[in-house]
């Protein structure tokens, strides 16, 4: 699981609240993390692989939104691999991990492994949070026709730059001036926790606002495409709204336990003695949410693919072959069959206005297709209702 307590545990003089959760059934906890991360890893890869008998996604061209969705899944996969590796070492070499608690030990490898594995997990999941924020921003910009593949470079710079900067800054403040003296006071821990949870809280606050504005913009686009708002357009707008809702639902399910757990542990840290009887229920709640985190955090990767694409099936197609994009072939063939030569006395401005109208409709269809990628029914409904399909 991804928690700033992993980095705090690398301090030999760690606080009592961190010691409480890290000492609670460590073998069971590591086994839970390995099992959950392994299942999520396998199912995520299965979801992303091409399937037999499945038509390609009906996209007119590659989009920045589809690239961002893939990068979110990659971050989850790499973060899950970090959890599996870290938990496996903890289970397989308990004596190696025990040396972390030695204040003035000569062996630096246990502490190096502790810090390195914790930073790897935090960095990848933090990058995933930033990519999810970029997806919300890009969805809004795509509908406003202010985004494209060129903006993906800016997203890379912002995502990896902020993720690395916050991770390094938080770790540096936590371990300053050395591992043996970290966690001596809240001035070391609080900046580290802020840099860890800042992108998570950003997604929780900003993404729903951006998604809501995007849904409103989609409704305006669908109404303005043909001047009417039919049942097909209404259903397509609802499906896009449901997709955004599923994304936020998965995020809240997977990470709300982290916020609850951190709140409980901070409350325990403020107490003179966390082992007092009146704090028993709080200690139990902190331990329960700790185990829940080990289950839900790694499952984010698989659950996100369900929210992005739905269940894609079990039949994997590993044969490489160049596939024709049905959207393009159907559009071109339909235009060829239904296009009639214009009468000679048509005025040129009529041709220009129809050309502009068709171009605008194509751009609108592309924007909606990017948001509904992975939803086959939405893409087919969009294609059937587009002016190109109707032979305008």
N, C-alpha and C positions, 0 to 999 in steps of 0.2 A: 504494500500500500504506500501511498505518497503522503507523508506527514513530516513537518519540520522537526518532530521528535526524533526522527532517524538521525539527523545531524546532531541534535542535542545529546543523543546517547553516546556519541563519539567523545564527549567530554568526560574525563575521569571523575570530575567533581560535579556530575550531573545533578539536577534538582530532584527532590523526592517524588514529585508527580511523574516525571519521566521514568524514574526508577520503578515506580509502581506498575505502569503499563508494560514496560519492557521486560519485567520479571514475571508477568502473569502468563503462565503456560507458554513459554517461548517456543517449545517444539510444536505444540498444537497451532500456535499462531503462524509460525513459518510454514507448516504444512497447509494451512488454510490459504495462505498467500500463494504458495506454489500451485495448489490445485485450481484456485480461481483464475490466476494469471495464465496457466496452461490451457484451461478450457476456453478462456476468452481469446487467447492467441490463435488457437486452432480454428475456432469458429469465425474469427475475424478474417483470417486468410481464406477460409472456405467461402466466405461471403464475397470477397474481392476477386476470386478466380472466375474466369469465364465458364459458363455452363453449357452443356449440350442441349441443343434444341431451343436455345433461348436467343431471340432476336437481339441484335445490338441495340443499345440505347439510342433512341431517335433524337440525336442532337445534330443540328446543322453544322456545327464546328465546335472545336474545343473551347472551353470557357474557363475563366479564372475561378468560378465557383466550384466547378468539378475538380479542378486541381487542388483547391483548398480542402475539399472533402477527403481527397486521397491523402493529403499531407496530415490531416488530423488522424486518420487511421494509422499512418506510418508512425506518428508520435506515440500513439497508444501501443502499437506493437513493440516498439523499441523500449518504451517504459515498462511494459510487461516482461520483456526479456531481462531487464535490469532487476525486477522484483524476483524473478525465478532464480537468477544467478546469485543474488544476495542471500535469499532465504536458503538456497541449497548449501552455500558455504557455511551459514550459521548452523544448519542441521548436521552437516558432514564433518565440520571441524570445530567442535565446541571449545576445545582448548585454545585454538587460535583466536577465537572471539573473546575468550576470557581475558586475554592480555590487554584488551582495550581499557579495562578498569585499573590497570597498573599506572599510577601517577607518574613515576619516574622510570618507566621501563626503557630498556635499550632497544627493543624490537619495535621498529616504526611501521612494519608492514600491517599489523592489525588495524592501527589507527588510519593508515593510508587507505586500506580497503574500506574501512567504515566510512570515511569521508568521501572517497571516490564513488562508491556505489550509491550513497545517499544523494550526492550531487547529480549523478546520472539520472536517477529517478525523478528528482525535483525538476531538473532542467527540461526533460522530455515532456513531463506533464504540464509544466508551466508554458512551454512552447505550444502544446496542444490547446491550452486556454487562450493564448494569444491568437492562434489560428482560428479558433471558434469565434472570437471577437471579430477577426478580419472577415469571416464568412458572413456575419450579420451586416457589417459595413458594406461588403461587396454586393450582397443581395439588394440592399437599398440603392447602391450606385448603379447596378445593372438595370434596375427598373427605371431609374432616372436617366439611363443611357450615358452615364458618366464613368463607366468602368469597362475594362476589357483585359485581354491577356497581358497588355503592357503594364497594368497595375500590379501584377503578381510580383514584380521585382520590388516594388515598394513594400508589399506585404512581407516579403522575405526579410528585407532590411529591418522593418519594424519588429517582426516576430522574433527572429533570432537575436537581433540586437538587444531588445528589451529583456528577453528571457535570460541571455547570458549576463547582461549587466546586473539585473536584479539578483540572480543566483550568486554571482561572484561577490557582489556587495554584501548580501546577507551573510554569506559564509565568512567573508573577511571580518565583518563586525562581530560575528559570533565567536570566532577563534582568535580574536586579537587579545593579547600579543602572541599567544601560543595555545596549543590544545590543553596544556596542563592548567591554564588559568582562565579558560573560557567558562561561561555560566556562573561567574562570581556574582553577578548582579543582573537586574532586568535591563540595564543599559546595553548588555550584550545580546540578550534573547529577543527583546521586543523588536528591534529593527529587522532581525532575521525572520520573525514571524510575519511582520508587515510585508516584506518583500516576497514571501512565499504565498501569502493569501491575497495580495493585491490583484493579480490577474483573475483569480477565482471570483472575487467579489465584483470585479469589473464585468465579467460575463453575466453574473447573476443580476446586476443592476441595468447595464447598458443593453444587453442583447434583447430582452423583452421589449424595450422601447423601440429599438431599430426594427425588430420583426413586426411590431404593430404598425409602424409607419410604412414598412414595405408592403404589408397586406393591403393597407389603404391605397397605396400607389398602384398596386396590381389591379384592384377593383376599378380605379380610374382608367387604367390602360385598357382593360377588357371592355369597359363601357364605350370608350372612345374609338375602339378598333373598327366597329361597324355601326356605331351610333345606337346600338341596342344592347341590352344586358339579358341574354337568354339564360335558360336553365343550364346549358353547357358551361357558359362563362361563370355562372354562379357556383356551379359544382367544382370547376377548376380552381377558383379562388378559395373555396373552402378546403380543398385538398392541400393547397400551398400553406394555408393557415394551420392545418392539422400537422403538416410536416414540421413547421417551426415549433408548434406546441410539443411534439414528440421529442424534438431535440432538447428543448429546455426541461422537459420532464425527466429525460435520462440524466441530464446534468445535475438536476436537483436531487434525484434519487442517489446518484453515485457519490455526491460530495457534501450533502447536508449533514451526514454523520461526522464528517471531519470538523465542521464548524461547531457542532454540538459537543464533540469530544474535546476540542481545544478550549471551549468555554468552561467546561467542567474542570479540566486540568488546571487552567489558570486560576479558577476559584480555589482549588485545593492548594495551589502554590501560595496563595495569600494567607492560608491558615497557619497558625504556629505549629500544629501537629496534625498531619493528614490522617493519622491512624486513630483519631478520636472516634468514639462510638456514634455521636450525632452525625458524622460525615460518612457513615457506612453506606447509605443509599446513594450518595453522590459518587463514592468510590465504585460501587457496583455498576452504576450507570456509565461511568467513564470506561470501565473494563468491557462492558457489553458493546458500547459504541466502537471501542478499539478493535474488537473482533469483527464487527460489521464493516468497518473500514477495510479490513483485510480481504473481505469478500467482494464489496461493491466497487472499490477503486479500480481493481484490474478489469472488472467486467464492463467498464465504460467503452472499451474498444468495440466489443461485439454489439452492445446495445446501441451504440451510435450507428453502426452499419445497418441495423434494423430500422432506425429512425431515418437514415439517409435513403436507403434503397429498398427497404422491406426484405422479406425472406427470399433469397435468390435460389434456393434449392441445393440439393446434394450432388447432382450429376455434373461433375467437373469436366470441362473440355480443355485439355492441355495441348491440342494440336493448333499450331499457328497457321492461320490463313487470312488473307486479306478479305475483309468483309465490306460489302457496299453499304453505305448508309441509306436505309429505306426512305428517310425523310427527303433526301436529295433526289433519289431515283424516282420516287412517286411524284414529287413536285415537278420534275422535268418532263416526265412522261405525260402527266396530266395537262401541263401547259401545252405540250405538243399536240395532244388530241383535241383540246378544246379551244385553242387559239385560232381565231378567224381573222383573215386580212381585213383591215379597216377600209371603209369606203374612201374614195379619193377626196371627197369634199369635206372630210373631217378637218376641223381646225386644229392647228398644232398645239394650242393651249390645252385642248381637251386631252390630247395624248400626254402632255406633260403632267397635267393634274392627275391622270390615272396612274402614270408611272410613279409619281411621288407618293400617291396613296398606297400603291402596292409596295413600294419600298418601306414606307412607314409601317405597314402591316407586317412585312417580313421582320423588321427590327423588333416590333412588339412581340411577334411569335417567338423570336430567338430569345428575347429577355424572359418571357414566361417559361420557355423550354428549359432555360438554365436553372430556374428555380424549381421546376418540377422534374428535374433529371432523376432517373431511376424509377419514376412512376409511369409505367407503360400505358395505363389507361388514360392518364392525363395527356401524355404526348400524342396518343392516337386521336383523342378528342380534339386536341389543339390543331392537329394536321387536317382533320376532316373539316374543321370550321374555318380554316385559314382561306384567304382569298386565292392563294396559289392553287390550293386543292380544288376550289370551286371553278377555276379556270377564268379568273378575272383578267 
